[in-house]
Amino acid sequence: MSEEFPPVLQALAEAVSAEFPGRLLSRTSFRGNLRFHVCPDKAHEILKYLKTRGGFGMLVELSAADYLQYPDAEDRYGVWYCLLDVENGRRLIVKTKANDPDPTLDSVVDLWEGANWMEREVYDMYGIVFRNHPDLRRILLPDEFVGHPLRRDYPMRGKGERHNFPVLTRAEG
């Protein structure tokens, strides 16, 4: 539904398509959110282009979803980057994908330092690896935790791993 895009973002989409032929897979709009769907192998370069030439200097959010068991899903994981042009208030969501057996994307910490913890959270919860991340390790779960609990094939009641966690109590006082 590219007709819902403002002219500025239409022009930006055309510039991205010209700069990265065949890598901007589609442009969509859903509930007022304007989205670019991009190939995973060029996601970092396109995000860099959007930051440096498109004016999207702020990464507001980076997250993921597991599309296992979705009837129409072609890819296992979806990863999205919510960008903001602070000067003009424009927002854009850039979506890409990752697949098993080795879901991997390039890190964007070199573009936005704030992506550091967001990428670590996605790694911790979904197991998506961000190549060239400066410190990719668990951030929410203990290092001993096995698995990635937001994957749809992870058991809803867990795998009995809680008995291994140390009991934390409040200090008296």
C-alpha positions as semicolon CSV with decimal commas, in nm:
position;residue;x (nm);y (nm);z (nm)
1;M;0,000;0,000;0,000
2;S;0,264;0,248;-0,102
3;E;-0,004;0,509;-0,185
4;E;-0,030;0,583;0,190
5;F;0,334;0,687;0,208
6;P;0,401;1,063;0,228
7;P;0,592;1,199;-0,072
8;V;0,913;1,236;0,131
9;L;0,914;0,866;0,222
10;Q;0,809;0,770;-0,132
11;A;1,118;0,952;-0,259
12;L;1,333;0,787;0,008
13;A;1,200;0,441;-0,089
14;E;1,285;0,511;-0,453
15;A;1,634;0,628;-0,354
16;V;1,689;0,312;-0,147
17;S;1,563;0,098;-0,437
18;A;1,804;0,272;-0,672
19;E;2,098;0,244;-0,432
20;F;2,027;-0,120;-0,341
21;P;1,857;-0,281;-0,642
22;G;1,634;-0,569;-0,545
23;R;1,707;-0,534;-0,173
24;L;1,400;-0,328;-0,077
25;L;1,149;-0,611;-0,099
26;S;0,835;-0,407;-0,033
27;R;0,684;-0,100;0,128
28;T;0,376;-0,143;0,341
29;S;0,160;0,054;0,576
30;F;-0,029;-0,092;0,868
31;R;-0,221;0,115;1,122
32;G;-0,025;0,424;1,030
33;N;0,312;0,253;1,059
34;L;0,517;0,286;0,742
35;R;0,742;-0,012;0,680
36;F;1,027;-0,109;0,451
37;H;1,088;-0,483;0,416
38;V;1,454;-0,545;0,330
39;C;1,680;-0,839;0,252
40;P;1,877;-0,954;0,556
41;D;2,211;-0,953;0,372
42;K;2,184;-0,577;0,308
43;A;1,986;-0,470;0,616
44;H;2,288;-0,307;0,783
45;E;2,381;-0,111;0,471
46;I;2,023;0,004;0,418
47;L;1,992;0,108;0,782
48;K;2,319;0,300;0,750
49;Y;2,184;0,471;0,438
50;L;1,861;0,562;0,618
51;K;2,059;0,707;0,907
52;T;2,314;0,904;0,710
53;R;2,116;1,007;0,401
54;G;1,755;0,964;0,514
55;G;1,777;1,158;0,839
56;F;1,669;0,873;1,069
57;G;1,921;0,942;1,343
58;M;1,746;0,761;1,626
59;L;1,680;0,392;1,677
60;V;1,371;0,381;1,897
61;E;1,321;0,006;1,914
62;L;1,472;-0,318;1,791
63;S;1,283;-0,639;1,851
64;A;1,182;-0,970;1,697
65;A;0,908;-1,229;1,664
66;D;0,906;-1,601;1,600
67;Y;0,667;-1,692;1,318
68;L;0,688;-2,069;1,365
69;Q;0,338;-2,217;1,327
70;Y;0,205;-1,908;1,149
71;P;0,020;-2,054;0,851
72;D;0,139;-1,802;0,591
73;A;0,488;-1,733;0,726
74;E;0,775;-1,803;0,489
75;D;1,049;-1,718;0,738
76;R;1,107;-1,826;1,097
77;Y;1,200;-1,493;1,257
78;G;1,112;-1,135;1,185
79;V;1,331;-0,855;1,318
80;W;1,229;-0,491;1,307
81;Y;1,404;-0,161;1,363
82;C;1,185;0,140;1,452
83;L;1,357;0,456;1,332
84;L;1,284;0,820;1,409
85;D;1,381;1,136;1,225
86;V;1,409;1,365;1,527
87;E;1,410;1,686;1,324
88;N;1,089;1,614;1,130
89;G;0,915;1,362;1,357
90;R;0,896;1,102;1,077
91;R;0,893;0,738;1,178
92;L;0,983;0,433;0,975
93;I;0,994;0,064;1,057
94;V;1,252;-0,146;0,876
95;K;1,175;-0,519;0,884
96;T;1,399;-0,807;0,790
97;K;1,410;-1,179;0,853
98;A;1,631;-1,456;0,987
99;N;1,599;-1,831;0,954
100;D;1,715;-2,152;1,117
101;P;1,950;-2,332;1,155
102;D;2,169;-2,024;1,210
103;P;1,959;-1,709;1,251
104;T;2,216;-1,434;1,207
105;L;2,206;-1,063;1,119
106;D;2,467;-0,789;1,121
107;S;2,482;-0,579;1,435
108;V;2,384;-0,212;1,413
109;V;2,565;-0,109;1,733
110;D;2,816;0,074;1,513
111;L;2,525;0,289;1,388
112;W;2,330;0,333;1,712
113;E;2,499;0,259;2,045
114;G;2,155;0,206;2,198
115;A;2,116;-0,109;1,988
116;N;2,365;-0,282;2,219
117;W;2,119;-0,394;2,484
118;M;1,831;-0,436;2,240
119;E;2,033;-0,683;2,031
120;R;2,140;-0,865;2,346
121;E;1,775;-0,899;2,450
122;V;1,676;-1,040;2,109
123;Y;1,971;-1,279;2,128
124;D;1,875;-1,388;2,479
125;M;1,505;-1,442;2,408
126;Y;1,513;-1,571;2,047
127;G;1,870;-1,689;1,984
128;I;1,924;-1,455;1,687
129;V;2,297;-1,384;1,663
130;F;2,414;-1,034;1,573
131;R;2,742;-1,056;1,387
132;N;3,012;-0,808;1,502
133;H;2,827;-0,721;1,822
134;P;3,084;-0,595;2,076
135;D;2,949;-0,798;2,372
136;L;2,683;-1,050;2,267
137;R;2,584;-1,238;2,582
138;R;2,271;-1,295;2,785
139;I;2,118;-0,987;2,941
140;L;1,791;-1,103;3,102
141;L;1,854;-1,467;3,190
142;P;2,134;-1,636;3,383
143;D;2,433;-1,753;3,183
144;E;2,348;-2,114;3,275
145;F;2,004;-2,093;3,112
146;V;1,971;-2,330;2,818
147;G;1,748;-2,225;2,530
148;H;1,561;-1,915;2,423
149;P;1,222;-1,884;2,594
150;L;1,038;-1,667;2,340
151;R;1,084;-1,919;2,062
152;R;0,752;-2,080;1,982
153;D;0,899;-2,430;2,012
154;Y;1,013;-2,363;2,370
155;P;0,776;-2,535;2,618
156;M;0,532;-2,293;2,783
157;R;0,605;-2,439;3,126
158;G;0,980;-2,436;3,064
159;K;1,214;-2,733;3,070
160;G;1,241;-2,772;3,446
161;E;1,537;-2,538;3,462
162;R;1,416;-2,332;3,759
163;H;1,548;-2,578;4,014
164;N;1,902;-2,481;3,905
165;F;1,855;-2,111;3,981
166;P;1,983;-1,978;4,312
167;V;1,709;-1,869;4,550
168;L;1,709;-1,494;4,600
169;T;1,571;-1,351;4,922
170;R;1,530;-0,996;5,041
171;A;1,780;-0,877;5,291
172;E;1,626;-0,806;5,630
173;G;1,606;-0,446;5,728
